[in-house]
Amino acid sequence: MKTISATALRSDIYNLLDEVIDSGETIFIERNGAKVELSNPGNKDDILSKLTPRKSIVGDPENLVTFSVFDSKQINERTV
């Protein structure tokens, strides 16, 4: 992540654009204390591939296939 001034952007915009496209890194442009982000949205897949896989299901996943919240006998008794 790199921060540059608006003047530096103006003088070297094409090289900075190529840098963002090639490297995928974000460049922040600062002007009057505010920052604007220059990034390549095409690299979102690369960011997701860096995530560490986590085990999110505790137990046997097959139990989730037949999981039911209500017992069918209870439902039939309430509607009668």
Secondary structure, DSSP 8 states (H G I E B T S, - for coil): -EEEEHHHHHHSHHHHHHHHHHH---EEEEETTEEEEE--GGGHHHHHHTS-------S-THHHHT--SS-HHHHHHHH-
